[in-house]
Amino acid sequence: MAKRYVRATGKNTQGDITKLCNAGDTWSPRSKADAISDIDAGTHEYWVNWANAPETKIRVVQGPTGKYLRTDRDTTSRNNLDDLPDC
């Protein structure tokens, strides 16, 4: 299983994560659907290496409208992937 670091995210007009990015890596950008498949299949792990906090694994969550990507790097309930710059 390869570990991939995410430095930016693509978002739609509602703010939902649509892709994961790390400029210069051959896998980037990776669509949300492909990243979910990678994680579910155990092919790749996606991680965020925060400036002032430990690295955090991106996980797949089942929501009311389907699967989505998220990470929790602190005690808030919000999705910290939203904090990454756009790609």
C-alpha positions in Angstrom: 0.0 0.0 0.0 1.5 3.3 -1.1 1.2 6.4 1.1 0.3 9.5 -0.8 0.5 13.0 0.7 -2.2 15.6 -0.1 -1.4 19.3 -0.1 -4.5 20.7 -1.7 -8.1 19.8 -2.5 -10.5 20.5 -5.3 -14.0 21.7 -4.2 -17.3 22.2 -6.0 -19.6 25.2 -5.6 -21.1 23.6 -2.4 -17.6 23.2 -0.9 -17.6 19.4 -1.2 -14.2 17.8 -1.9 -14.0 16.6 -5.5 -10.3 15.8 -5.8 -7.1 15.4 -3.9 -3.9 17.0 -5.1 -0.1 17.2 -4.6 1.5 19.2 -7.4 4.3 17.3 -9.1 3.2 13.8 -8.0 2.3 11.6 -10.9 -1.0 10.5 -9.2 -2.2 14.1 -8.8 -4.9 15.2 -9.2 -6.9 12.2 -8.0 -10.7 12.3 -8.2 -12.8 11.8 -5.1 -14.3 8.6 -6.6 -10.9 7.2 -7.5 -9.4 8.1 -4.1 -12.4 6.4 -2.3 -11.8 3.3 -4.5 -8.1 3.3 -3.6 -8.8 3.6 0.1 -11.6 1.0 0.1 -9.4 -1.5 -1.9 -6.4 -0.9 0.3 -4.3 0.1 -2.7 -3.3 3.6 -1.4 -3.5 5.6 1.7 -3.9 9.4 1.6 -2.4 11.6 4.3 -2.2 15.3 5.1 1.1 16.5 6.7 -0.1 19.6 8.6 2.4 22.4 9.4 1.7 22.5 13.2 0.2 19.1 13.9 0.9 15.5 13.3 0.1 14.0 9.9 -3.5 12.8 9.6 -4.9 9.9 7.5 -7.8 10.7 5.1 -10.6 8.2 5.6 -13.8 7.3 3.8 -17.1 8.1 5.6 -20.6 6.9 4.7 -22.9 9.9 4.7 -26.6 10.2 4.0 -25.9 10.8 0.3 -23.0 8.4 -0.2 -19.3 8.1 0.6 -17.1 11.0 1.0 -13.5 11.8 2.2 -12.6 13.5 5.5 -10.0 13.8 8.1 -10.2 14.9 11.7 -7.0 16.5 12.9 -8.4 18.2 16.0 -11.4 18.0 18.3 -13.8 19.8 16.0 -16.4 17.9 14.1 -15.7 19.7 10.8 -13.8 18.3 7.9 -10.3 19.6 8.0 -9.7 18.9 4.3 -11.7 22.1 3.7 -8.7 24.0 5.2 -6.3 23.0 2.4 -5.8 25.3 -0.5 -7.6 24.7 -3.8 -6.0 22.8 -6.6 
